[in-house]
Amino acid sequence: MKNTTAALTEAIYYILLALQEPLHGYGIMQKTSTMSNGRLILSAGTLYGAISNLLEKGWILPCGESPDTDGRRKMYQITEKGQEVLLAELERLEELVENGRKNIKE
């Protein structure tokens, strides 16, 4: 699938990547930080703005409430459309890296 959307921001990319399993907001924040080796620290405002955007686009869905928090935390999961967008972005990023490796003179 050719990517017909604009390049994803780093935050959106990592949020979609984190949602390969259902997570609540705090879990997403922790997982994105871990995956990026602490380089990407999402604030609550950034995260919930991104979640709102992703819900609107249909790239993620709410999937219930976290059982370990007495239902106080909403859980989210990636949709098929979100997975397609994520895979297209991964292909785009791989092409960037491949072209860089071929063309940078050391």
ZATI-522509 format. One line per 4 residues: number of its first residue (from 1); their letters; for each residue x, z, y of N, C-alpha, C, O. Coordinates in steps of 0.1 Angstrom, whole numbers. Layout:
BEGIN
NUM) a) X:Z:Y:X:Z:Y:X:Z:Y:X:Z:Y  ... $
END
This chain:
BEGIN
1) mknt) 8:0:-12:0:0:0:9:0:12:18:8:14  6:-9:21:14:-10:34:8:1:43:-5:2:44  16:8:50:11:18:60:5:12:72:12:4:79  -8:14:73:-15:8:85:-17:19:96:-24:16:106 $
5) taal) -12:30:93:-13:41:104:1:42:110:11:37:105  0:49:122:13:51:129:21:61:120:16:68:112  34:62:123:42:71:116:37:86:118:32:89:129  38:93:108:33:107:108:43:116:116:55:113:115 $
9) teai) 38:126:123:47:136:128:53:144:117:47:144:106  63:150:119:70:159:109:60:170:105:60:173:93  53:176:114:44:186:110:33:181:101:30:188:91  27:170:104:16:164:96:21:160:82:15:163:72 $
13) yyil) 33:154:82:39:151:69:41:163:60:37:163:49  47:174:66:49:186:58:36:193:54:35:198:43  26:192:63:13:199:59:7:191:47:2:197:38  7:178:48:1:170:37:9:172:24:4:174:13 $
17) lalq) 22:173:25:31:176:14:28:190:8:28:191:-4  26:200:17:23:213:12:10:214:5:8:222:-5  1:205:8:-13:206:2:-14:198:-11:-25:193:-14  -3:196:-18:-3:191:-31:-10:201:-40:-14:197:-52 $
21) eplh) -11:213:-35:-19:223:-42:-28:230:-31:-23:231:-20  -40:235:-35:-48:241:-24:-41:253:-18:-35:262:-26  -41:254:-5:-35:265:2:-43:269:14:-51:261:19  -42:282:18:-48:286:31:-37:284:42:-26:281:39 $
25) gygi) -42:286:55:-33:283:66:-20:290:65:-9:284:68  -20:303:63:-7:311:62:2:305:51:14:304:52  -4:302:40:3:296:29:10:283:33:21:280:29  2:275:40:8:262:45:20:265:54:30:258:53 $
29) mqkt) 19:274:63:30:278:72:42:282:64:53:278:67  40:290:54:51:295:46:58:283:38:70:282:38  49:275:32:55:264:24:62:254:32:72:249:28  57:250:44:64:240:52:77:246:57:87:238:58 $
33) stms) 78:258:60:90:264:64:100:264:52:112:261:54  96:267:40:105:267:29:109:253:26:121:251:23  100:243:26:104:230:22:114:224:33:123:216:29  113:228:45:122:223:55:134:231:58:141:230:67 $
37) ngrl) 136:241:49:147:250:50:147:258:63:158:260:69  135:261:68:134:269:80:134:261:93:133:267:103  136:248:92:137:240:104:124:238:111:123:237:123  113:237:103:100:235:108:92:248:107:88:252:96 $
41) ilsa) 90:255:118:82:267:119:69:264:126:69:261:139  58:263:119:45:260:126:39:272:132:38:283:126  35:271:145:27:282:151:13:280:146:9:270:141  5:291:148:-9:291:144:-16:280:151:-25:273:146 $
45) gtly) -14:279:164:-20:269:172:-17:254:168:-26:246:167  -5:252:165:-1:238:160:-7:236:147:-13:225:144  -7:245:138:-13:244:124:-27:241:125:-32:231:119  -35:249:132:-49:248:132:-54:235:140:-64:230:137 $
49) gais) -46:231:150:-49:218:157:-47:207:147:-55:198:146  -36:208:139:-33:197:129:-44:197:118:-48:186:114  -48:209:114:-58:210:103:-71:203:108:-78:196:101  -75:206:121:-87:200:127:-86:185:127:-95:178:123 $
53) nlle) -74:180:131:-72:166:131:-73:159:117:-79:149:115  -66:166:107:-66:161:94:-80:161:87:-84:152:80  -88:172:90:-102:172:86:-110:161:91:-118:154:84  -108:158:104:-115:147:111:-112:134:105:-121:125:104 $
57) kgwi) -99:132:102:-95:119:96:-99:118:81:-98:107:75  -103:129:75:-107:128:61:-95:129:52:-95:125:40  -83:133:57:-71:134:49:-70:147:41:-63:148:31  -77:157:45:-78:170:38:-93:175:38:-101:170:46 $
61) lpcg) -96:184:29:-109:190:28:-108:205:27:-98:210:21  -118:212:32:-118:226:28:-122:227:13:-130:219:9  -117:237:6:-120:238:-8:-123:253:-12:-119:257:-23  -130:260:-3:-133:273:-7:-125:283:1:-119:280:11 $
65) espd) -125:295:-4:-118:307:3:-108:313:-7:-110:313:-19  -97:318:-2:-87:324:-10:-92:336:-17:-97:345:-10  -91:337:-30:-96:348:-37:-89:361:-35:-94:372:-37  -76:360:-30:-68:372:-28:-70:378:-15:-63:388:-11 $
69) tdgr) -79:373:-6:-81:378:7:-95:382:10:-99:382:22  -103:385:0:-117:388:1:-124:377:9:-134:380:16  -121:365:7:-128:354:13:-125:352:28:-133:344:34  -115:358:33:-112:357:48:-104:345:51:-103:341:63 $
73) rkmy) -98:339:42:-89:327:45:-95:314:38:-97:314:26  -97:304:46:-102:291:41:-90:284:34:-79:285:38  -93:278:23:-84:270:15:-86:255:18:-97:251:21  -75:248:18:-76:233:21:-69:226:9:-60:231:3 $
77) qite) -73:213:7:-66:205:-2:-65:190:3:-74:186:11  -56:183:-1:-54:169:3:-64:160:-4:-68:163:-15  -69:150:3:-79:141:-3:-71:129:-9:-59:127:-7  -78:120:-15:-72:108:-20:-67:99:-9:-56:94:-9 $
81) kgqe) -75:98:2:-70:91:14:-57:97:20:-48:90:24  -57:111:21:-46:118:26:-33:115:17:-22:114:22  -35:115:4:-24:112:-5:-19:98:-3:-7:96:-4  -28:88:-1:-24:75:2:-15:74:14:-5:67:15 $
85) vlla) -20:81:25:-13:81:37:1:87:36:11:82:41  2:98:28:14:105:25:24:96:18:36:96:21  19:89:8:28:80:0:33:69:8:44:64:7  24:63:17:28:52:25:39:57:35:49:50:38 $
89) eler) 38:69:40:48:75:49:61:77:42:72:75:47  60:82:29:72:84:21:79:70:19:92:70:20  72:60:17:78:46:15:85:42:28:96:37:28  78:45:40:84:41:53:97:49:55:107:43:60 $
93) leel) 97:62:52:109:70:54:120:65:45:132:65:49  117:62:32:127:57:23:133:44:28:145:42:27  125:35:34:130:23:39:140:25:51:150:19:52  136:35:59:145:39:71:158:44:65:169:40:71 $
97) veng) 158:52:55:171:58:50:179:47:43:191:46:45  172:38:36:179:27:29:186:18:39:197:14:37  179:14:50:184:6:60:196:13:67:206:6:71  194:25:70:205:33:76:218:33:67:229:30:72 $
101) rkni) 216:36:55:228:36:45:234:22:44:247:22:43  227:12:45:232:-2:44:240:-6:56:249:-14:56  235:-1:68:240:-6:80:249:3:88:256:-2:98  250:15:85:259:24:93:273:22:87:276:23:75 $
105) ke) 282:19:96:296:18:93:303:31:94:303:38:104  310:35:83:316:49:84:331:47:87:338:57:88 $
END
